[in-house]
Amino acid sequence: MDDGRQAKWWSRPATGRPGRDEPESRGGGEGDAPSVRPDSPAPTGGAAPTESPAPLTGQEPQEPVPSRPAGPPLHEPDVYSTPPYGGPGPWAPAPPVQRPTPAHGTPVPPQAVPPQAAPLPPQPSPVHPQVTPVPSSSSQWLQYDPWGAPGQPLTQVGPPAGTEPGSRKNRRGGAFAGMLLLALVASGIGGGVGAYVERTGGLTTVELPQASHDNGDRAPESVAGIAASALPSVVTLHVSGTAESGTGTGFVLDARGHILTNNHVVAPAGSSGDITVTFSSGETAAAELVGKDSGYDLAVVRVKGVSGLKPLPLGNSDNVRVGDPVVAIGAPFDLSNTVTSGIISAKQRPITAGGEKGDGSDISYVDALQTDAPINPGNSGGPLVDTQAHVIGINSAIRAADSGKGTERGGQSGSIGLGFAIPINQGKRVAEELINTGKATHPVIGVTLDMKFTGDGAKVGEKGPEDGPAVTKGGPAAKAGIRSGDVITEVQGQRVHSGEELIVKIRAHRPGDRLELRLTRGGEERSVTLTLGSASGT
């Protein structure tokens, strides 16, 4: 149009414009575009500008191509493509604003669209080269998804995961490997469970922890070690006679079959009874009486036709000290091979046992070892051994709790921790005499004692047997100057409180031993020395 009101197109120089002989005016600077109001009349003498068609969905918007008038170009070509002669001017529509797509189903408040968007340089698509334009309405902006198809939620570009070529084959291979591994693990677990069930008897069976077996060895000085060493030498005796029977214990003295026990154990057999010996292995053999002595309460029997006997070693009772550990072995209440342990409670404890006959012929006098090792009826005649399994005493008596009078022998009361044993030094001497001669000798001083005297000490009586003198003529006491009525108070420095204690102290020695005695005569104390004589026992 010639009136200068026609909108000017910024474009690259054309060859020329037909019908124009004057140059066009540039109207405004860069970015300045004359606008035509909608209510202004249509310009005359020229064709109206042609509107560019709307871009189709899925296609990139195309710039309108203006008609180029014929004629020489108004400007020289701009090799640098500088606006307004280069690319689109500032009035080109701004690219649509790309907002992140919210999670599917999440409501998003509508956003207001600014009246004019600042010009932005064109941005390349982040994923796909073709992006569907979004209308300018706010509801359309909320549905805009620059990475997916129109109307679809956010999706992954390209084919879905697992649908690539070869992925089905890889999935099958992985599944097969997993199933194979699972089968191997299951078979291992099943085998372990099966072995456990077979070993324990079931999953619900309770199996308590237990120590493993050992070789059974014990220290020789322990109670178990002592018992293991001594038990093969200990026997149980069963005695029966015409009027009574009994059970006791004994131990092997030598390989010839001699066994030492108490006199009151074999007494029920009399002269015609039976004595049976049972060894720790359970074998039995008949035994015969070799000799006995009621004053010492000792006896020796012998078994024949038995080989492999193990003698029990003898210790020394003089070496024993109070508090030494000891072990008692026997058959209490006919329970053979019973082992108990304790200590030596006292030494040189004068006791008397027996006296059931009433004439005093069965009374035994013992300067005993006292022990708290449990001893009961049936233990009589058994060994009391030390930590080396050596015999230091012969268990003979217990203190009865029911009577409270004296020391009971062969009673049925249980142990109260007061047991008495004949010292092995005395037992050895008596056993040797019984084996060699069948009888034992007793040391004597040659006096008759007043057993009814209640004072402190042992009083020499006024008369002897059959109204004879109380001091035997030519005996040890007569030679030492002892007279009737003298009160003996000490033997070898040990206090004597009664006639029984004097007998016990004398019998603790051998015939021929020299002893020092202290006595009182008419209120005066005297000391005498004598040599012990000998008398045959019964």
C-alpha positions in Angstrom: 0.0 0.0 0.0 1.2 3.5 -0.8 -0.1 5.3 2.2 2.5 3.9 4.5 -0.1 2.3 6.9 0.4 -1.3 5.7 2.1 -3.7 8.1 5.6 -4.2 7.3 7.2 -7.7 7.2 10.7 -8.1 8.4 12.2 -10.6 6.0 15.3 -11.3 4.0 15.8 -8.9 1.0 13.8 -9.8 -2.0 14.6 -9.2 -5.7 12.2 -6.3 -6.0 8.6 -5.0 -5.5 6.5 -4.3 -8.6 4.5 -1.2 -8.6 6.7 0.7 -6.1 9.1 3.4 -7.2 10.0 4.8 -3.8 11.7 3.3 -0.9 9.7 2.1 2.1 10.1 3.8 5.3 11.4 1.6 8.2 8.9 2.5 10.8 10.3 2.2 14.3 13.4 0.4 15.6 14.1 -3.3 16.2 11.3 -5.0 17.8 8.8 -2.3 16.8 5.8 -3.5 14.8 2.9 -1.2 13.7 -0.4 -2.6 14.9 -3.8 -2.3 13.2 -6.7 -1.8 15.4 -9.7 -4.0 14.8 -12.1 -1.1 14.5 -10.1 0.7 11.8 -11.4 0.5 8.2 -9.8 -1.9 5.9 -7.1 -0.2 3.8 -7.9 0.4 0.2 -6.0 -0.2 -2.9 -4.3 -3.3 -1.6 -5.0 -6.9 -0.7 -5.5 -7.9 2.8 -2.7 -9.9 4.4 -3.3 -13.6 4.3 -3.6 -15.4 7.6 -1.3 -18.4 8.1 -3.1 -21.6 8.7 -3.0 -23.2 12.2 -0.4 -25.9 12.6 -1.7 -29.5 12.8 -1.3 -31.6 15.8 1.9 -33.5 15.8 3.6 -31.2 13.5 6.0 -28.3 14.1 4.5 -24.9 13.7 5.4 -23.4 10.4 6.3 -19.7 10.0 4.0 -17.8 7.7 5.7 -17.2 4.4 5.0 -13.6 3.3 4.7 -12.7 -0.2 7.7 -11.1 -1.6 7.1 -8.1 -4.0 9.1 -8.0 -7.1 11.9 -5.6 -7.3 15.5 -5.2 -6.1 16.2 -5.9 -2.4 16.0 -3.0 -0.1 19.1 -4.1 1.8 22.1 -6.1 1.1 22.1 -9.6 2.4 23.1 -9.9 6.1 25.7 -12.7 6.3 25.4 -12.6 10.1 21.6 -13.1 10.1 21.2 -10.2 12.5 17.6 -9.1 13.2 15.6 -7.7 11.7 17.1 -9.2 8.6 17.8 -12.6 10.1 15.6 -14.9 12.1 12.2 -14.1 13.6 11.8 -10.8 15.3 10.8 -10.1 18.9 7.2 -10.4 18.0 7.5 -14.1 17.4 5.4 -16.1 19.8 7.3 -17.4 22.8 7.7 -21.1 23.1 5.2 -22.7 25.5 6.2 -22.9 29.1 7.1 -26.5 30.1 6.1 -27.5 33.6 6.9 -30.9 35.2 4.0 -33.3 35.0 2.5 -34.2 38.4 1.9 -37.7 39.5 -1.0 -39.3 37.9 -4.2 -38.4 39.7 -2.7 -35.6 41.8 -4.7 -32.4 41.5 -2.8 -29.3 40.6 -4.2 -25.8 41.0 -4.5 -23.9 37.8 -1.8 -21.4 37.0 -2.5 -18.0 35.6 -1.0 -17.2 32.2 0.9 -13.9 32.0 -0.5 -11.5 29.5 2.7 -11.3 27.7 5.5 -13.8 27.8 9.0 -12.6 27.5 10.8 -13.7 24.4 12.9 -16.8 25.0 15.2 -18.6 22.7 13.9 -21.8 21.3 14.6 -24.8 23.5 15.3 -28.3 22.1 13.0 -31.1 23.2 14.6 -33.1 26.1 13.5 -36.5 24.8 11.6 -36.5 21.6 12.2 -34.1 18.7 8.5 -33.6 18.1 6.4 -31.9 20.8 2.7 -31.4 20.5 1.8 -27.7 21.0 -0.4 -27.0 23.9 -3.3 -24.5 23.8 -2.9 -21.4 25.8 -5.8 -22.2 28.2 -4.9 -22.9 31.8 -6.7 -26.3 31.8 -4.7 -27.3 28.8 -1.4 -26.3 30.6 -2.3 -28.6 33.5 -2.6 -31.5 31.1 0.6 -30.8 29.2 3.1 -33.7 29.2 6.2 -32.9 27.2 7.5 -36.5 27.5 4.4 -38.5 26.7 1.6 -38.8 24.2 -1.4 -36.3 24.5 -3.9 -37.4 27.2 -1.6 -40.1 28.7 0.2 -40.2 32.0 3.9 -40.0 32.4 5.5 -42.9 30.6 9.0 -44.1 29.7 10.4 -43.1 26.4 11.0 -46.1 24.2 9.6 -49.6 24.5 8.5 -50.8 28.0 11.1 -52.4 30.2 11.4 -56.1 29.5 10.1 -55.8 25.9 13.4 -55.2 24.2 14.6 -57.9 21.8 16.1 -60.8 23.7 14.7 -59.7 27.1 12.2 -62.6 27.2 15.0 -65.1 26.6 17.1 -63.5 29.3 14.1 -63.5 31.7 13.6 -67.2 31.1 17.3 -67.9 31.7 17.3 -66.0 34.9 14.1 -67.7 36.1 15.6 -71.1 35.4 18.8 -70.3 37.3 16.8 -69.0 40.3 14.6 -72.2 40.3 17.8 -74.3 40.2 19.4 -72.4 43.1 16.2 -72.7 45.1 16.0 -76.4 44.5 19.6 -76.9 45.7 19.0 -74.9 48.8 15.8 -76.7 49.6 17.4 -80.1 49.1 20.2 -79.1 51.5 17.8 -77.9 54.1 15.7 -81.0 53.7 18.7 -83.3 54.0 19.8 -81.5 57.2 16.3 -81.7 58.7 16.1 -85.4 57.8 19.4 -86.2 59.4 18.4 -84.3 62.6 15.0 -86.1 62.8 16.8 -89.5 62.3 19.3 -88.7 65.0 17.0 -87.2 67.6 13.8 -89.1 66.9 11.7 -86.1 65.7 11.5 -82.3 65.8 9.4 -82.4 69.0 11.7 -84.8 70.9 13.6 -83.0 73.7 17.3 -83.8 73.8 19.2 -82.4 76.8 22.9 -81.5 76.7 25.2 -84.0 78.2 28.9 -84.3 78.7 30.9 -86.8 76.6 32.3 -90.0 78.0 35.7 -89.9 79.5 38.3 -92.7 80.0 37.3 -93.1 83.7 40.8 -92.2 85.1 40.9 -90.4 88.4 43.7 -89.0 90.5 45.1 -91.7 92.8 44.6 -89.6 95.9 41.0 -88.8 95.1 38.2 -90.8 96.7 37.4 -92.4 93.4 41.1 -93.3 92.8 41.4 -94.7 96.4 38.2 -96.8 96.0 39.3 -98.2 92.6 42.6 -99.3 94.1 41.2 -100.8 97.3 37.9 -102.4 96.3 39.4 -105.5 94.7 41.0 -106.4 98.1 37.8 -106.0 100.2 35.4 -108.9 100.7 32.0 -109.3 102.3 31.5 -112.1 104.9 28.2 -114.0 105.4 28.3 -116.0 108.7 25.6 -118.4 109.8 25.5 -120.6 112.9 23.1 -122.7 114.9 21.6 -119.8 116.8 22.3 -116.7 114.8 23.9 -115.2 111.6 25.5 -112.0 110.5 27.2 -109.9 107.9 30.5 -108.1 108.0 33.5 -107.0 106.0 37.1 -108.1 105.7 40.2 -107.5 103.5 42.9 -109.7 102.0 46.2 -109.8 103.9 48.3 -112.0 101.5 48.1 -114.1 98.4 47.7 -117.3 100.5 44.1 -116.3 101.2 44.3 -114.9 104.7 41.6 -112.3 105.4 41.4 -110.0 108.5 38.1 -109.1 110.1 36.5 -108.5 113.5 35.9 -111.2 116.1 32.3 -110.2 116.6 31.7 -110.8 112.8 32.7 -114.5 112.9 31.5 -115.1 116.4 28.0 -116.3 115.3 29.5 -119.2 113.4 30.9 -120.8 116.6 32.9 -123.9 116.1 30.6 -125.5 113.4 29.1 -122.7 111.5 29.6 -121.6 107.9 31.6 -118.6 106.6 31.2 -117.5 103.0 33.4 -114.8 101.4 32.2 -112.7 98.5 34.7 -110.8 96.5 34.1 -107.4 94.9 33.8 -109.2 91.5 30.9 -111.2 92.8 32.7 -114.5 93.1 32.2 -116.4 96.3 34.3 -118.9 98.2 34.0 -120.8 101.5 36.3 -119.8 104.3 37.6 -121.4 107.5 38.5 -119.7 110.8 42.3 -119.5 111.5 42.2 -117.7 114.9 40.4 -115.0 116.9 40.8 -112.9 120.0 37.9 -111.3 121.8 40.2 -108.9 123.8 41.3 -107.2 120.6 38.1 -108.0 118.6 40.1 -109.4 115.7 39.9 -112.6 113.7 41.6 -114.2 110.7 39.8 -116.5 108.2 41.2 -118.2 105.1 39.8 -119.0 101.7 41.2 -121.9 99.6 41.3 -122.6 95.9 41.2 -118.9 95.0 43.9 -117.4 92.8 44.6 -113.9 91.7 44.1 -112.4 95.2 45.3 -108.8 95.6 46.5 -108.0 99.2 45.7 -104.6 100.5 48.9 -102.7 101.6 49.2 -101.9 105.3 50.0 -98.4 106.5 51.4 -97.1 109.8 48.8 -95.8 112.3 51.5 -94.0 114.2 51.8 -91.6 111.3 48.2 -90.6 111.3 47.3 -87.1 112.3 43.9 -85.6 113.3 42.3 -84.2 110.2 43.8 -86.6 107.7 41.3 -87.7 105.0 40.3 -91.3 105.1 38.0 -93.7 103.2 35.9 -96.5 104.8 35.0 -99.5 102.6 32.5 -102.2 103.6 29.0 -103.7 103.3 26.7 -101.7 105.6 23.4 -103.5 106.0 24.7 -106.1 103.5 25.3 -103.4 100.8 28.7 -104.6 99.5 31.4 -102.4 98.0 30.1 -99.3 99.8 32.5 -96.4 100.0 32.3 -93.5 102.4 34.8 -90.8 103.2 35.7 -88.5 106.1 38.6 -87.5 108.3 40.4 -88.7 111.4 38.5 -87.0 114.2 40.7 -88.1 117.1 43.5 -90.5 118.0 44.1 -92.9 121.0 40.4 -92.8 121.9 40.0 -95.5 124.6 36.8 -97.5 124.0 35.4 -100.8 125.1 32.9 -102.8 123.1 31.0 -106.0 123.6 30.1 -107.3 127.0 26.9 -109.0 125.9 27.8 -112.3 127.7 27.9 -110.6 131.1 31.1 -112.2 132.3 33.4 -109.8 130.6 34.9 -112.4 128.4 33.7 -110.7 125.2 34.8 -107.2 126.1 37.3 -105.7 123.8 39.6 -102.8 124.7 40.7 -100.6 121.9 42.9 -97.5 121.8 41.0 -96.5 118.7 41.2 -94.1 115.8 38.0 -92.0 115.7 36.6 -91.0 112.3 33.5 -89.2 111.0 33.4 -91.4 107.9 30.0 -93.0 108.0 30.2 -96.5 109.5 27.1 -98.7 110.0 26.4 -102.3 111.0 28.0 -104.4 108.3 31.1 -102.1 108.0 32.7 -104.0 110.9 36.0 -105.6 109.9 36.4 -103.4 106.8 39.5 -101.3 106.1 39.9 -97.6 106.9 42.4 -96.4 104.3 44.4 -93.2 103.8 45.0 -91.2 100.6 47.5 -93.8 99.4 45.0 -96.6 99.7 47.0 -98.1 102.7 45.1 -99.6 105.6 45.5 -97.5 108.8 42.7 -99.1 110.8 40.0 -101.8 111.1 36.5 -100.4 111.4 35.0 -102.0 114.6 32.5 -99.9 116.4 30.1 -97.0 116.3 28.5 -94.8 118.9 24.9 -95.7 119.1 22.4 -92.8 119.3 19.6 -94.7 120.9 21.3 -96.0 124.0 23.8 -93.3 124.9 25.7 -95.8 127.0 29.1 -96.9 125.9 30.0 -98.1 122.4 27.6 -100.5 120.7 28.9 -103.4 118.6 26.6 -105.1 116.1 23.6 -102.8 116.9 21.2 -101.6 114.3 21.5 -97.9 114.9 22.8 -95.8 112.0 25.9 -93.7 111.8 26.0 -90.4 113.7 29.5 -89.6 112.7 31.2 -91.4 115.5 33.1 -94.4 114.2 36.0 -96.2 115.7 38.8 -98.3 114.1 41.5 -100.5 115.6 44.9 -99.0 114.7 46.5 -101.2 112.0 49.8 -101.4 114.0 47.9 -103.3 116.7 46.0 -105.2 114.1 49.1 -106.3 112.3 50.7 -107.7 115.4 47.6 -109.6 116.4 47.0 -110.9 112.9 50.5 -112.2 112.7 50.1 -114.1 116.0 46.7 -115.5 114.9 48.2 -116.8 111.6 51.3 -118.2 113.2 49.9 -119.7 116.4 46.2 -119.4 116.2 46.1 -117.2 119.3 47.2 -113.7 120.3 49.1 -112.6 123.4 48.2 -109.7 125.6 50.7 -107.4 127.4 50.0 -107.3 131.1 51.5 -105.6 134.2 50.3 -108.3 136.7 47.6 -106.5 138.8 43.9 -106.8 139.4 42.0 -103.5 139.1 39.1 -102.3 141.1 36.6 -101.7 138.3 34.1 -100.1 140.8 36.4 -97.3 141.7 34.8 -93.9 140.8 37.7 -91.6 141.4 40.1 -90.3 138.8 42.6 -92.9 137.7 42.9 -96.7 137.9 43.0 -98.2 141.4 44.8 -101.5 142.2 42.3 -103.8 143.9 42.5 -105.3 147.4 42.1 -108.9 146.3 42.8 -110.9 143.1 40.9 -113.8 141.5 39.8 -116.5 143.9 40.8 -114.3 146.9 44.4 -114.2 145.8 46.7 -111.2 146.0 45.8 -108.2 143.8 49.5 -107.9 142.7 50.8 -111.0 141.0 53.9 -112.3 142.8 56.9 -112.0 140.5 55.0 -110.0 137.9 56.0 -106.7 136.3 54.1 -104.6 138.8 55.5 -106.4 141.8 59.0 -105.9 140.4 58.3 -102.2 140.0 57.1 -101.8 143.6 53.4 -101.3 142.9 51.2 -102.1 145.9 47.5 -102.8 146.5 45.5 -99.6 146.8 47.8 -97.6 144.6 46.1 -95.3 142.0 47.8 -95.2 138.6 47.2 -91.8 136.9 49.5 -91.8 133.8 51.0 -94.2 131.3 53.9 -92.9 129.1 52.8 -89.4 130.0 49.1 -90.0 128.9 46.4 -89.3 131.6 44.4 -92.3 132.7 40.9 -91.7 134.2 39.6 -95.2 134.7 40.5 -98.9 134.9 39.2 -99.4 131.3 41.6 -96.7 130.0 44.5 -98.3 131.8 43.8 -101.6 130.1 43.5 -99.9 126.7 46.8 -98.1 127.1 48.6 -101.3 128.2 47.2 -103.3 125.3 48.3 -100.7 122.8 51.8 -101.9 123.4 53.6 -105.2 122.8 54.7 -107.6 125.5 58.3 -106.7 126.5 57.8 -103.0 126.0 59.1 -100.8 128.9 56.6 -98.3 130.3 56.8 -95.4 132.7 53.9 -95.1 135.1 52.9 -92.4 137.6 50.8 -93.3 140.6 49.5 -91.8 143.9 50.0 -93.5 147.2 48.8 -92.0 150.4 48.5 -88.6 148.7 52.0 -88.7 147.3 52.9 -89.1 143.6 55.4 -91.6 142.5 57.0 -92.7 139.2 57.9 -96.3 138.4 59.2 -98.1 135.3 58.3 -101.7 134.4 58.6 -104.2 131.5 55.3 -105.6 130.1 54.6 -109.2 130.5 52.5 -111.6 128.3 49.3 -113.5 128.7 47.3 -115.7 126.3 44.1 -114.3 124.8 40.8 -116.0 124.3 
